[in-house]
Amino acid sequence: METSAHEGADAQSMRPSRPVPHSVQELARLTGAELVPARSGAAGAVTGVVLNSREVQPGDLYAALPGARVHGARFAGDAAAAGAVAVLTDPEGARELAAAGVDLPVLVSPQPRTWVGPVARAVYDSQPQDGSGQELFAVTGTNGKTTTTYFTTSILRALGHTTGLIGTIEILAGDTPIPSHLTTPEAPHVHSLLALMRERGITATGMEVSSHALEFHRVDGVRYDVAGFTNLTQDHLDLHGSMAEYFEAKAQLFTAERTRRAVVVLSEDDPWGAAMAQRARENLGAENVTTVALRGSDAAGEPADWTLSSLERRGIGNAFRLRHTDGTELRVHTGLPGEFNVANAALAVLMVLDSGVAVETLQRALDEHDPLTTSVPGRMQLVGTAPTSLVDFAHNPDALVRSLRSVTPEDGEGRVIVVFGATGQRDTTKRPVMGRVAAEEADVVIVTDDDPHSEEPAPIREQVAAGAREAVANGARATDVLVIEPRATAIRTAVRMARPEDSIIVAGRGHETAQDFNGVSVPLDDRVELRSALEALHAHTKEQK
């Protein structure tokens, strides 16, 4: 569980100023853990919770958990020296603490990780029972989590809330970023962030909840007011093993322990939305589950509560109506392109509605503020026009299909050019699949590097390109499949090839600003490279005129 020193500094800056001190006896009762007193009899009040010994501040409970390579109990001496007043661990860790002579009270539980979140919730008072806490919104699913979270907080701001956001791109308290190098906050960080945001006057917070966060207990102890589900497509099978196990990981969010209400997107060609809606109904009660479908029903033909009653292109975005089975309608507009962003926008609107906002109040906010035209960094982010040029985070087959279809011209004029790669040390089975769908949906496919991590880059590129070439041989849409590296050169090549009526999507990395080549961080921001190439193109065009 040990991480870098700068992450420890970040965690210190994310703490609330008014924790609720708890005795070790109180925490033993909360967790049901066996309490082994310190030999000296000392037992200070617990005012913080950490998983990393380098984050310890005086008064902390140090959770010494088993890790992939080393048990956290090995660092308990460092934690004690830094001011920790107690340790939460398993029986193996307790034996190691005793052998090392660490003189702190020890809470011993067979599953200590499952108690880190509830203990942090109690100590940081992240969700007070007196109703003074903020409203919490969670979004899970394979694709669309980030955009839907941004949409949700944008609507909430239009309604007068001061909002917080905990996401993969950034952590925000109102308009103020909370600096962090923590790409995935652990349970103590989540609860301390929620408490800190409450201290700063945040009244509603949106949060992305990944399958990793659920599997690794990073959101334990958090109960959301509304949780939303976007979709489930192939991704992270290196962790979950199968789509069924991936589904079960996501389904953990839709229990009474974790959320009060649920909103689920249904799709005719995806059975997972219907399955999630049914699981949510079983766990939460049918009256606490809302479904929305763009085409009227789910894969089994079950009618949705809300459906799309109209859809029309407006600029690169879309205007549409949502119609409830009782006849209620909401008029909605999003400035982001693609039918998948219509689904993301609909989910965000209905999550806010299900939090208790009146339909008339919500409609007024949508009309007056156009909150769903908010920019989402690296998510179908428009960088330039003539050619239309976007950067998107699409890094799995389904997301790539959705992105490419969103820019396919309705009149048949103009080509679609895609620049993308595949990540190293991740699900290798999706690499040729991504090549295939790129060739099926784009006219020009440029395969390049994503983040190879510790893998050799060239074989990754070839696995992706092989899928594209096979698709072309079978009659796919693409006329060209190119393999170009480095990535910046691939982006410049795409821009030089493009005509004004064409569209370019640089996919896979979105907001990220560096590539990882075997531990070496190489600065590269797709948005910067694409913008620079477009500026050079336009300057050259002017010179020719």
DAJOZI-V533868 format. One record per backbone hydrogen bond with DSSP energy under -1.0 kcal/mol. CO is the residue of the C=O (numbers start at 1). NH is the residue of the N-H. E is the energy in kcal/mol with one decimal. If there is no record, write none. Layout:
BEGIN
co;nh;e
CO;NH;E
CO;NH;E
END
This chain:
BEGIN
co;nh;e
4;8;-1.2
5;9;-1.7
6;10;-2.0
7;11;-2.4
8;12;-1.6
9;13;-1.4
22;46;-3.4
23;27;-1.9
24;28;-2.1
25;29;-2.0
26;30;-2.1
27;31;-2.3
28;32;-2.0
34;108;-3.1
36;106;-2.6
38;41;-1.1
46;22;-2.0
48;61;-2.7
50;63;-2.9
52;55;-2.2
57;60;-1.8
59;47;-3.2
60;85;-2.8
60;86;-1.0
61;50;-2.2
62;88;-2.2
63;65;-1.0
65;72;-2.9
71;74;-1.9
72;75;-1.8
73;76;-1.7
75;79;-2.0
76;80;-2.7
77;81;-2.2
78;82;-1.5
79;84;-2.5
80;83;-1.2
83;59;-2.3
86;62;-2.6
87;107;-3.5
88;64;-2.3
89;109;-2.6
90;94;-2.5
91;95;-2.1
92;96;-1.9
93;97;-2.5
94;98;-2.3
95;99;-2.3
96;100;-1.8
97;102;-2.0
102;104;-1.3
105;87;-2.2
106;36;-3.1
107;89;-2.7
108;34;-2.5
112;115;-1.6
113;116;-1.1
115;119;-2.2
116;120;-2.4
117;121;-2.8
118;122;-2.0
119;123;-2.6
120;124;-2.7
121;126;-1.1
123;20;-3.7
128;131;-1.0
135;205;-2.9
136;225;-2.2
136;226;-1.6
137;207;-2.3
138;228;-2.9
139;209;-2.7
140;230;-2.0
144;148;-2.5
145;149;-2.2
146;150;-2.4
147;151;-2.9
148;152;-2.6
149;153;-2.3
150;154;-2.2
151;155;-2.3
152;156;-2.3
153;157;-2.2
154;158;-1.9
155;159;-1.3
156;161;-2.4
157;160;-1.7
162;203;-2.9
162;204;-1.4
163;174;-2.9
164;206;-2.2
165;172;-2.4
166;208;-2.0
170;167;-1.7
171;178;-2.8
172;165;-2.4
173;176;-1.8
176;173;-2.8
181;183;-1.1
186;190;-2.5
187;191;-2.3
188;192;-2.3
189;193;-2.8
190;194;-2.3
191;195;-2.1
192;196;-2.6
193;197;-2.9
194;198;-1.9
195;199;-2.1
196;200;-1.4
197;202;-2.6
198;201;-1.5
203;135;-2.4
204;164;-2.2
205;137;-2.6
206;166;-2.3
207;139;-2.0
210;214;-1.7
211;215;-2.9
212;216;-2.7
213;218;-2.6
214;217;-1.1
219;222;-1.8
224;260;-1.8
226;138;-2.3
227;263;-2.2
228;140;-2.7
229;265;-1.9
231;142;-2.1
236;239;-1.2
236;240;-2.3
237;241;-1.8
242;246;-2.2
243;247;-2.7
244;248;-2.0
245;249;-2.0
246;250;-1.9
247;251;-2.7
250;253;-1.9
251;254;-1.1
253;255;-1.2
255;258;-1.2
255;259;-2.3
258;224;-3.4
261;227;-2.1
262;290;-2.6
263;229;-2.1
264;292;-2.1
267;270;-1.2
271;275;-2.0
272;276;-2.5
273;277;-2.5
274;278;-2.2
275;279;-2.2
276;280;-2.7
277;281;-2.4
278;282;-2.1
279;283;-1.9
280;284;-3.3
281;285;-1.9
285;288;-2.0
286;289;-1.5
288;262;-2.3
290;264;-2.7
291;306;-1.9
292;266;-3.1
293;308;-1.2
296;304;-1.5
298;301;-1.8
302;298;-1.6
305;325;-1.5
306;293;-2.2
307;323;-3.1
310;321;-1.3
312;319;-2.8
314;317;-1.6
317;314;-2.3
318;334;-2.6
319;312;-2.6
320;332;-3.1
321;309;-2.3
322;330;-2.2
323;307;-2.2
324;327;-2.2
328;324;-3.3
330;322;-2.6
332;320;-3.0
334;318;-2.3
339;343;-1.9
340;344;-2.1
341;345;-2.5
342;346;-2.7
343;347;-2.3
344;348;-2.3
345;349;-2.6
346;350;-2.3
347;351;-2.2
348;352;-2.1
349;353;-2.3
350;354;-2.4
353;356;-1.7
358;362;-2.5
359;363;-2.7
360;364;-2.0
361;365;-1.8
362;366;-2.3
363;367;-2.5
364;368;-2.6
365;369;-1.9
366;370;-1.2
370;373;-1.4
376;379;-2.3
381;391;-1.9
384;389;-2.9
388;504;-3.1
389;383;-3.2
389;384;-1.5
390;506;-2.5
391;381;-2.5
392;508;-1.1
396;400;-2.3
397;401;-2.3
398;402;-2.3
399;403;-2.4
400;404;-2.4
401;405;-2.5
402;406;-1.4
404;407;-1.1
415;503;-2.8
416;443;-2.3
416;444;-2.0
417;505;-2.5
418;446;-2.7
419;507;-2.9
420;448;-2.7
428;431;-1.3
430;434;-2.6
431;435;-1.9
432;436;-2.4
433;437;-2.7
434;438;-2.0
435;439;-2.0
436;440;-1.9
437;441;-1.7
438;442;-2.0
439;478;-2.3
443;479;-2.9
443;480;-1.3
444;418;-2.5
445;482;-3.2
446;420;-2.1
447;484;-2.4
451;424;-3.0
452;455;-2.0
453;518;-3.2
457;461;-2.2
458;462;-2.4
459;463;-2.1
460;464;-1.9
461;465;-2.9
462;466;-2.5
463;467;-1.2
464;468;-1.6
465;469;-3.0
466;470;-2.3
467;471;-1.6
468;472;-2.2
469;473;-2.4
470;474;-1.1
471;476;-2.2
472;475;-1.9
480;445;-2.6
482;447;-3.4
486;490;-1.8
487;491;-2.3
488;492;-2.2
489;493;-2.5
490;494;-2.0
491;495;-1.9
492;496;-2.4
493;497;-1.9
494;498;-1.2
499;502;-2.0
502;388;-1.7
503;417;-3.0
504;390;-2.7
505;419;-2.4
506;392;-2.3
509;512;-2.3
513;524;-2.1
515;522;-3.2
516;453;-2.5
517;520;-1.7
520;517;-2.7
522;515;-3.1
525;529;-2.6
526;530;-2.6
527;531;-2.3
528;532;-2.5
529;533;-2.2
530;534;-2.3
531;535;-2.3
532;536;-2.0
533;537;-2.2
534;538;-2.8
535;539;-2.3
536;540;-2.3
537;541;-2.4
538;542;-2.2
539;543;-2.0
540;544;-2.0
541;545;-1.5
END
